Amino acid sequence: MTPILDAQGVGKRFGSVIAAAEINIRIAPGERVSLIGSNGAGKTTFVNMVTGYVKPDMGRINLAGCDIASLRPRAISRMGVARSFQIPQVCGDLTALDNMLVANACHDQHLSFWQPARRAAAIDRARTLLDRFRLSEHQGRRVAELPGGVRKLLDIAMALSGAPKLLLLDEPTSGVSAEEKFPMMDTIMAALGQEKATTVVFVEHDMDIVGRYASRVIAFYSGRVIADGTPAEALVTDDVRRYVTGELIQ
């Protein structure tokens, strides 16, 4: 089976800082993968290279067998890659439903000035996703009025509106209270479970979240992959305990 994502020998420098060094990662269709590591370990750089915001200095990145390393973010998005952000990228002055309609229009391969964004089919799709993320009650509210956790869910729903092959979530539970984290991830994973063709990669710092929701963990340290396996395998390695979770004294 062709990997949905295949990064081989990927490297990136920012001046004297090695942000990525010989990254080799293959992700199969349908996997639920968590990227872990301390701040500056290379997780976000890897995500930015996959989405085209940063170009690798070396190596190759293939999406379903197609080279995307030199493409612009818009082109990569059109090939089926979507992402959410640690700080939700939403329009506060629009309602939740209108944000969904804007996202749908941005993902529309056949967008036309002559075709209104508020088409019946687009509204139905938007409302279906809002319902899946338990956001229906907020669809008519201005996003600026919504709690942070709700805005996060809306950002992810917007990313999913284009039915991507690969969905990248940047710290979906950051800034969310401890009491809300598990219910929020339950909602996200239940919603994503209905998108069988979508592979999910999420950056996360909470190891309880990682252990419960990831089928595979890839750990980064100093721009390198130091562990790759199931949560039961990866989280107990000495390197992860030393450089990620801090359980071993260096």
Buried (B, 14 or more C-beta within 10 A) or exposed (E): EEBBBBBEEBBBBEEEEBBBBBBEBBBBBBBBBBBBBBEBBBBBBBBBBBBBBBEBEBBBBBBBEEEBBEBEBEEBBEBBBBBBBBBBBBEEEBBBBBBBBBBBBBBBEEEEEEEEBEBEEBBEBBBBBBBBBBBBEBBEBBBEEBEBBBBBBBBBBBBBBBEBBBBBBBBBBBBBEEEBBBEBBEBBBEBBEEBEEBBBBBBBBBBEBBBBBBEBBBBBBBBBBBBBBEBEEBBEBEBBBBBBBEEEEE
